[in-house]
Amino acid sequence: EVQLVESGGGLVQPGGSLRLSCAASGFTFGSYAMSWVRQAPGKGLEWVSAIGASGGITDTVNSRFTISRDNAKNTLYLQLNSLKPEDTAVYYCAKGGSNWVHAAMDYWGQGTQVTVSS
C-alpha cells in the first residue's frame, strides 16, 4: 500500500523558513517522480514543485522554494524560504505515475499545514 506522510509544517513569521518532509512507503521510491501541491484557504489546488525520479531534474513555480529527495531514505523535501502570508496553505506531497518529472500524480498524502503570520 502506497503511503505518503508529510511533516514539518507549522506557524512561521513572514520572512521565515520551513522544511517540509514526506516519508514514502509501499513503492519503489527511487523509480518515481514526486511533486508538492498546495491548497490555500478557500482556493483550489496549486502545483508547487516537482522532481524526477533520480533527482536530477526539478521544476518549481517559485524560486523561493526548493524541492529535493533522498532516495536512500525514501523521503521527499520542500525547503520554503522567505515565506509570505500568501504561502499559507495545506501542502501535499504526491507520487508521480512514472519517473518523468511531470508525470501525472496518482497518490497523495494527507497534507501538512503551513501558516505564515506575524
C-alpha positions as CSV (number, residue, x, y, z in Angstrom):
1,E,0.0,0.0,0.0
2,V,1.3,3.4,-1.0
3,Q,1.7,5.8,1.9
4,L,2.9,9.4,1.9
5,V,3.2,11.1,5.2
6,E,4.0,14.8,5.3
7,S,5.6,16.6,8.2
8,G,7.3,19.9,9.1
9,G,4.5,22.3,8.7
10,G,3.7,24.9,11.3
11,L,3.3,28.6,12.2
12,V,6.1,30.8,10.9
13,Q,6.5,34.6,10.7
14,P,6.8,36.4,7.4
15,G,10.3,36.1,6.0
16,G,10.9,32.8,7.9
17,S,11.7,29.4,6.5
18,L,10.4,25.8,6.9
19,R,11.5,22.5,5.5
20,L,8.7,20.0,4.8
21,S,9.3,16.3,4.6
22,C,7.3,13.5,3.0
23,A,8.1,9.9,4.1
24,A,7.1,7.4,1.4
25,S,6.5,3.7,1.6
26,G,4.8,0.9,-0.3
27,F,6.5,1.5,-3.6
28,T,10.0,1.8,-5.1
29,F,10.5,5.5,-4.2
30,G,13.6,6.0,-6.4
31,S,11.7,4.9,-9.5
32,Y,9.0,7.7,-9.5
33,A,8.8,11.4,-9.8
34,M,7.4,13.3,-6.9
35,S,5.6,16.6,-6.5
36,W,4.4,19.1,-4.0
37,V,1.0,20.7,-4.4
38,R,-0.7,23.2,-2.0
39,Q,-4.2,24.4,-1.3
40,A,-4.8,27.8,0.3
41,P,-7.9,28.5,2.3
42,G,-10.9,28.8,0.0
43,K,-8.9,28.2,-3.1
44,G,-8.2,25.3,-5.4
45,L,-5.1,23.1,-5.7
46,E,-1.9,24.7,-6.9
47,W,1.1,22.8,-8.2
48,V,4.3,24.0,-6.4
49,S,7.2,21.8,-7.5
50,A,8.3,18.5,-9.0
51,I,11.3,16.4,-9.1
52,G,12.3,13.5,-11.4
53,A,13.0,10.0,-10.0
54,S,16.7,10.4,-9.9
55,G,16.5,13.9,-8.5
56,G,18.5,15.4,-11.4
57,I,15.6,17.3,-12.9
58,T,13.4,19.7,-10.9
59,D,10.8,22.3,-11.7
60,T,9.2,24.9,-9.4
61,V,6.7,27.6,-9.6
62,N,8.6,29.8,-7.2
63,S,12.3,30.4,-6.8
64,R,11.8,30.7,-3.0
65,F,11.0,27.0,-2.9
66,T,13.5,24.2,-3.4
67,I,12.5,20.6,-3.9
68,S,14.9,17.7,-3.2
69,R,14.8,14.0,-2.4
70,D,16.8,11.3,-0.6
71,N,16.1,8.1,-2.4
72,A,18.1,6.1,0.2
73,K,15.7,7.4,2.9
74,N,12.6,7.3,0.8
75,T,12.0,10.9,1.6
76,L,10.9,14.0,-0.3
77,Y,11.6,17.5,0.9
78,L,10.5,21.0,0.2
79,Q,12.5,24.0,1.5
80,L,10.4,27.1,1.9
81,N,12.3,30.3,2.2
82,S,11.3,34.0,2.6
83,L,7.7,32.9,3.4
84,K,4.8,35.3,2.8
85,P,1.3,35.3,4.2
86,E,0.0,34.2,0.8
87,D,2.0,31.0,1.2
88,T,-0.4,29.9,3.9
89,A,-1.8,26.6,2.7
90,V,-2.0,22.9,3.2
91,Y,1.0,21.3,1.4
92,Y,0.6,17.9,0.0
93,C,3.2,15.6,-1.5
94,A,2.2,13.4,-4.4
95,K,3.6,10.4,-6.2
96,G,4.0,10.6,-10.0
97,G,2.9,7.7,-12.2
98,S,6.4,7.4,-13.8
99,N,9.9,8.6,-13.5
100,W,9.2,11.7,-15.7
101,V,9.3,14.9,-13.7
102,H,5.9,16.0,-14.9
103,A,4.1,12.6,-14.7
104,A,0.5,12.7,-13.6
105,M,0.1,12.3,-9.9
106,D,-1.6,9.1,-8.7
107,Y,-1.2,9.1,-4.9
108,W,-1.4,11.9,-2.4
109,G,-0.6,12.4,1.3
110,Q,-2.8,13.9,3.9
111,G,-1.0,17.2,3.9
112,T,0.7,19.4,6.4
113,Q,-0.5,22.9,7.3
114,V,1.8,25.9,6.8
115,T,0.7,29.2,8.3
116,V,2.6,32.4,7.7
117,S,1.6,35.1,10.1
118,S,3.0,37.6,12.5
